[in-house]
């Protein structure tokens, strides 16, 4: 998780394109090791390298991996304030769709084992080859990107205005993602215990949710153009939090699945807008660092809270983690609106760049 902030900081220093190429290269190296070596030492080395260069582009979730802050800073550099929301929305949409397809592809090893008689280790190698293929494509695409990078001086500290803004967004992100980890990380397990739903049915529910979330990304800049970016983020995510709080009260699987799918449209709409808003409110030379810190603040609590929610679900109440998680996210939504209701990014003030 710390590497999310580190890569963001380094991208401000030595250039976003170079860091993205390095991360793609690390992904290639780790997967080559997994294909050709079976020793535990090499597998551990591959896992370490993979974690150092792990991707996380675009879609919903906990804040993404090391790619995210670097990509966000580079995207903000390449677009105008007037179309920044739209660019970030398209990026999130593509990332979400590819994530959904990746989730479907994750069933390939089981298919190869059951239908083709492949061994456990061999059945995962096609996925490693696919990862290498996509990473090679990324490497060449990143190489083609032109970048007018002016490195931030080593001795130059982040400005006070940026520091205050990043602190606020980080604290809010910690509350939001602690709640997301409490409520969302075990939702499939909750569906199984509450309704006895099979894994196949859950896959359909969540795949539909991912697709609807991807569509919500495209609608986000259109709504933000009418309501403003702060109102759109607060109202959409707040509505999703309220829907989630009602989930334990639903008596049937069909209604619960419908609520979850509807919620997915509103729950992730703020993702591209939040990234765009952050990039708009900080200096261009500080964008990588700002995105890295805010992403880090979201990743850490998301990794901690599932342990707590597991204990509560097993020892106290099946629905308590959902109520706590949804409540925390709603508190975040209200606090975000109160903090930033009078803040406008440049494009909403009629700025031309």
Secondary structure by P-SEA (a helix, b strand, c coil): caaaaaaaaaaacccaaaaaaaaaaaaaaaaaaaaccccaaaaaaaaaaaaaccccccccccccccaaaaaaaaaaaaccccaaaaaaaaaaaaaaaaaaaaaaacaaaaaaaacccccccccaaaaaaaaaaaaaaaaaaaaacccccccccccccccaaaaaaaaaaaaaaaaaaaaaaacccaaaaaaaaaccccaaaaaaaaaaaaaaaaaaaaaaaaaaaaccaaaaaaaaaaaaaaaaaaccccccaaaaaaaaaaaaaccccaaaaaaaaaaaaccccaaaaaaaaaaaaaaaaaacaaaaaaaaaaccccaaaaaaaaaaaaaaaaaaaaacccccccccccccc
